[in-house]
Structure formats: structure tokens, C-alpha cells
Amino acid sequence: MTMIEASSPHTMNTYGRVPIALSHGQGLRVWDVNGKSYLDGLGGIAVNTLGHNHPKLVPALQDQIGKIIHSSNYYHVPNQEKLAAKLVELSGMTNVFFCSTGLEANEAALKLARKFGHDRGIERPEIVVYEKAFHGRSIATLSATGNEKVQKGFGPLVEGFIRVPLNDIGALKAATEGNPNVVAVFFETIQGEGGINAMRIEYLQQVRELCDQKNWLLMIDEVQCGMGRTGKWFAFQWAGIVPDVMPLAKGLGSGVPVGAVVAGPKAANIFQPGNHGTTFGGNPLAMRAGVETIRIMEEDGLLENAARVGAHLKGALARELGGLDGVVEVRGQGLMIGVELARPCSVLTTRAAEAGLLISVTADTVIRLVPPLIITIAEADEIVALLVPLVKQFLAE
Ligand SMILES: *Cc1c(COP(=O)(O)O)cnc(C)c1O
């Protein structure tokens, strides 16, 4: 029995960790270093699109590692063009910049918006952001984030953000009324860290229209809700709109760090040589992971699976927990599901692990399920069977 240290003397104290260490996995199942098994309802926080040890992904990555892992952007990386073409086809947008993480993708989006302004003679561009948003932990992206806990201790924050509430077109218009410096509106279609809060379809359409009228960039952070999780490639596609800028990361490489900013015609030519770059972004291993992840998702019908199993999972949770005293709401779309309780419930993360289920609690009160897209109906039922008794016991305390 390997004991996992509660504190690690040599790594920085940045995470409140569950006291287990995972050793290997197969599909939806993972095992810790002591051989205990877990059902994976978290997927590495919406990252492990294809679950663990996928029989089609692993040989492809092994092949790539044996050829070339990294070459730098001094040279062409053929799979960059291949993955970009695929993302363009799936999104209806036009050009892609590759990076490695979500915050990097968002940082690039913020730079695009500022330069879009400067190119039009706006010296002090301002970007509309939202309450409860999460865009990352760099100085600029934490400034765009709508969570004081993320910002506390890191001031001065980056200027040039206007914050508005979700789903209120009147509030957005009032906050930007007569302001010639606004250049972009930036939000998550479904907020992840903020507690699984969705933008309504009508609101998405209204903001698209407003951005067209005002010549602002519509920038949609699909880092968590994108890449098929909701049953469409990108969650905004439920509203039939196309943004001007879309940051992606998490699920794009099925566990290999891959980030991307996809741009439409209004934003595709803003960056010129020297304006932006990164060492790791778009490297051969990352690009192979992205290309193969999308290929396998298409071959195996994983969007359809996400929609079908997600509806089943949400329905079962709503039946078992909806309406109970202490349960505020069961919500979400596809395989992005939140169960909001009336009081903080972070303790459930550890209790669920003890019971053999990996989940997370976000925004203090929201149980979050973002499992791999390969999940079956039987596995969804197993998640419900493990989670429901824990929640009921918690409610009774
Ligand atoms: C996770 C997340 C980020 C940050 O991604 P990192 O890879 O952790 O930098 C940004 N936006 C959203 C919506 C996220 O869920």
C-alpha cells in the first residue's frame, strides 16, 4: 500500500488534491497506485475525450513519438495545416493559431481583440466580459475572469474589461452605450468553472447581431464546452451562429496539451509576422493528437454518443435528485452536467473518490460531470448509482 503524502515538500502548494495517485486506465475506468479502481466522471477536467488507453489513439501517438515529437515553428509542421483545415471545416471559420493550453488560447484572443481595435485607431480598446466567467490564470486572463478568488493577491489587474451579467442583452447594451472603445464581447457558451451556466440560444443570437451592428468581435471561449461535449462540435452551434474568434484547448488533444484559436474572416488577418508566437504550440506530437482525436470522434460517432448518453445521464440525475430539499438544479447539455446544491459541497469530491467515482465540485456548490465522450449508457447508470447515495447522505447531514 503506497501512502500518498497529504503535502508534497517539493511541489508548490497550488492544489487541494484528493489523496490518491492514478496509475493507469482503460476506457472510463482508472486504477490508482494501490490497485483501487474508479469510474472516471471527470475525464481529467473535460480533457480525456477518448477516455484512457484508447485502442486507436495510443498506436498513433506511439508512431508519432517514434518519428518526431517537436521541431519548432521555424519549420512547417504538416499536421498543423491538416488540423487547421479540419477545425475550419467543423466551425465554418477560416484560420487557426496553435498553442498548448486554454489560457494561452484566450491570451491570443485578447491580443487579437486589442490589435483589432488599434488597427481601427482605438488607442484604449475595451472588451466585454461576464460575471462568473473563467478564462485562465495568466495576468490578462485572470483579469477577464469573473471570480475574485482567482484575482485576489495578483493586482493590479489588466485594464480594459467591462463586466456584465449573463443572458441580459439590455445590460450589455447599457454597459457599452456610447462607448467608442469597445472592440469585442468575450464569453463561454456554457461556463465551466463558474458552475455550468449556459448562455441562452436567443441571447447568443442577439449578441451576434449586436457585434455585427457595432463591428465588434464576438469571441467565444469553447475551451471546456467545445470539441463535441454538448453533442455539437462547438456549443454555440446550437444557436446557429458563428463567432469571430474561438479559443479551444482541453478536449482537443484527448490528453496531449493542444490549444488553438480559430478565427473567422474579421479576425483571421490581424496577426502579422512578429505579432504572436509560442515554442510548443502546434508541435508534431500535439498536432497528431488533435488530428487523430477528431478522426476517431468522427469514425466512432462520439458527438451523437455525447448527446444521447448525456441526455440519459442528466435525465437520471434529475429524476433521482431534482426537487429534493437542498438540490437547487440539475442542468447542462450533453456531457457537461452540473448538479447545484444549496450549500458548499467540495467534500463530495473526496467522498466520491472513496466510493470509486471521480468527479469535481466547482463554484463551491456545483457537482460537475464532464466524462470522456466514449461513455456508455451502462457507465452513466453506474455513475448515477455511485453518486446519488452520496448526495442524499450529504443532504441529510
Ligand atoms: C480550463 C479553462 C481555461 C484555462 O485553460 P488552461 O489550459 O488551464 O489554461 C480557460 N477557459 C475555460 C472556459 C476553461 O474551462
The ligand as an ORCA input file, in Angstrom:
! r2SCAN-3c Opt
* xyz 0 1
  C      -9.862     25.391    -18.238
  C     -10.326     26.620    -18.904
  C      -9.444     27.637    -19.285
  C      -7.982     27.590    -18.945
  O      -7.333     26.529    -19.556
  P      -5.857     26.091    -19.080
  O      -5.468     25.042    -20.057
  O      -6.000     25.595    -17.672
  O      -5.012     27.297    -19.146
  C      -9.948     28.721    -19.967
  N     -11.259     28.820    -20.271
  C     -12.132     27.867    -19.918
  C     -13.555     28.016    -20.302
  C     -11.703     26.743    -19.215
  O     -12.582     25.814    -18.840
*
